[in-house]
Each structure stands twice: as C-alpha cells, then as structure tokens.
Amino acid sequence: MRVSLPGSMRGYCGIGIFDVKTDVNIGTLWRSAFAMGASHIFAIGKRYKAQASDTVKAHRHIPFFEYLTFEDFYEHIPKEARLVGIEIIPTAIELQKYKHPEQAVYLLGAEDYGLPERILAKCHEVVSIPSTYCLNVAVAGSIVLYDRILKREKRGLK
C-alpha cells in the first residue's frame, strides 16, 4: 500500500559552504537555514570555527555535518538528492527561473574564490543570483532558501 504524504512533508534540503573563510558567515547561514526549514547544514574544509552569529545554535535543532574534503562530502550526499551549486558563472541558471528539486543539497563556495571547477563539474545544476556585485555567502544562501520556500508554497508544497 502506497502512503501519500502531505505537501508539507515532501522533500528536504540541506545547505552548506565549501571552505568558508569568514566565521561570521557560517553562523549567519546556519541561523537562516534553521529559520527557513533546512533539513541539515554542513561545512566542507576546516577554515572555520563555531560563531556567535548563530544565535539559535542551529546544530542543536537540525543535523550539522562536517567533511574534511569535497570527496568525502560527495560520497555522503543523500540518495536522490540533487547537488545544486550556487555560483556566478555564465552557464548558471538564474535563480528566478530555477525550479527547486524536492531533494536538494545547496553548496556555496568560499568567499574568496567560490566553487572550484572540479566541484562545479559534479553539480547537477549551478544557480546564480542576479546582482550587480558578488553577494556575501550567507546572504546568498539565505536568498536561495527563501526562494525555495516561496516557490514551494506556490506549488502547494510548503
């Protein structure tokens, strides 16, 4: 017998940063991720430490995963999840045109050099946020999560 889940229970998303440079950004993104319903958060690389900007202590409410390398992270992406890179590149899909998958893992790059080409090549899609200048990584992640919420509500998925 197949059970149908209510729209609010369909899908999930996780969000994380590759090789974060500025500690305050990781805390800010974790706070946004928790507030906007992310299923999990993660960090790849060891250039960060816990930050006071995560005032809600998101890791106490949703799972937090740490990976030393991208390869370790990539081996542990949840089954059927789509890896979505957030990066400014010419071939990226503009966020306003992007349809978020039910199971998504969003990956943001280091503030000083973004996502390396070897990582972009592993992404199912790469999405960009149209802006005049490069955005702060925590702000970019928050915008993507908010866009996901808005589009899912329009489709009745919450």
C-alpha positions in Angstrom: 0.0 0.0 0.0 1.4 3.4 -1.0 1.0 6.2 1.5 0.7 9.7 0.3 2.5 12.4 2.3 1.0 15.8 2.9 2.7 18.5 0.8 4.5 20.0 3.8 6.3 16.7 4.3 7.6 16.2 0.8 11.2 16.7 0.1 14.1 18.3 2.0 17.0 20.5 1.6 20.4 20.9 3.1 22.8 23.8 2.7 26.5 24.2 3.3 29.6 26.1 2.5 32.8 24.8 0.9 36.0 26.1 2.6 34.3 29.1 4.4 36.7 31.9 5.0 34.8 34.3 7.3 33.5 32.7 10.5 30.6 35.1 10.9 29.1 33.9 7.6 28.8 30.3 8.7 26.9 31.3 11.8 24.6 33.6 9.9 23.8 30.9 7.2 23.1 28.3 9.9 20.7 30.6 11.6 18.9 31.3 8.3 18.9 27.6 7.4 17.2 26.7 10.7 14.7 29.6 10.4 13.8 28.7 6.8 13.3 24.9 7.3 16.5 23.3 6.0 16.8 19.7 7.0 20.5 19.8 7.6 23.6 22.0 7.4 27.2 21.2 6.6 30.7 22.5 6.1 33.4 21.2 3.9 37.0 22.0 4.9 38.4 23.3 8.2 38.7 27.0 7.7 36.0 27.9 10.2 35.0 27.6 13.8 31.7 28.0 15.7 30.5 31.6 15.5 28.4 33.8 17.8 26.2 34.9 14.8 24.4 31.5 15.1 22.3 32.8 18.0 19.8 30.0 17.7 22.6 27.3 17.9 21.2 25.6 14.8 23.3 22.5 15.3 21.1 21.7 18.3 17.9 21.7 16.2 19.0 20.3 12.8 21.8 17.9 11.9 25.2 19.5 11.3 27.7 17.5 9.2 31.4 18.3 8.9 33.5 17.0 6.0 37.2 17.4 5.6 37.2 17.2 1.8 34.7 17.6 -1.0 35.2 14.0 -2.0 34.1 12.8 1.5 31.1 15.1 1.3 30.2 13.9 -2.3 30.3 10.2 -1.2 27.7 11.0 1.5 25.1 13.1 -0.4 21.7 11.7 0.5 20.2 9.3 -2.0 18.3 11.0 -4.9 19.4 14.5 -3.7 20.4 16.9 -6.4 23.6 18.8 -5.7 23.0 22.5 -6.6 26.0 24.8 -6.8 25.4 28.4 -6.1 27.9 30.4 -8.2 28.3 33.2 -10.7 29.3 31.5 -13.9 28.0 32.1 -17.5 26.2 28.8 -17.7 24.4 29.1 -14.4 20.6 29.1 -14.3 19.2 32.4 -12.9 17.5 31.9 -9.6 14.3 33.5 -10.7 14.0 30.8 -13.5 15.1 27.9 -11.4 12.7 25.1 -10.2 14.0 23.7 -7.0 14.1 19.9 -6.8 12.2 18.1 -3.9 15.5 16.7 -2.6 18.3 19.4 -2.8 21.7 19.9 -1.3 22.8 23.5 -1.9 26.5 24.2 -1.9 28.0 27.7 -1.6 31.7 28.4 -2.3 34.4 30.1 -0.4 34.1 33.8 -0.1 37.5 34.5 -1.7 37.4 32.1 -4.7 34.0 30.4 -4.9 33.5 26.8 -6.0 36.4 25.3 -7.9 35.8 24.0 -11.4 36.3 20.4 -10.3 33.3 20.8 -7.8 31.1 22.7 -10.3 31.6 19.7 -12.7 30.0 17.4 -10.0 26.9 19.6 -9.5 23.6 18.6 -11.1 22.8 22.3 -11.6 24.5 25.6 -10.9 22.3 28.5 -10.0 23.2 32.2 -9.8 21.6 35.1 -8.1 21.5 38.1 -10.5 23.1 41.0 -8.8 25.4 43.9 -9.7 28.1 42.6 -7.3 29.1 39.4 -5.7 26.9 38.7 -2.6 28.0 37.7 0.9 27.9 33.9 1.1 25.4 33.8 4.0 23.2 36.3 2.2 23.3 34.3 -1.0 22.4 31.1 0.9 19.5 32.9 2.7 18.2 34.2 -0.6 18.2 30.7 -2.2 16.4 29.2 0.8 13.8 32.0 0.7 13.3 31.4 -3.0 12.8 27.7 -2.3 10.1 28.5 0.3 8.2 30.9 -2.0 8.2 28.6 -5.0 7.2 25.5 -3.0 4.3 27.5 -1.4 3.1 28.5 -4.9 3.1 24.8 -5.8 1.3 23.9 -2.5 4.2 22.0 -1.0 5.3 24.4 1.8 
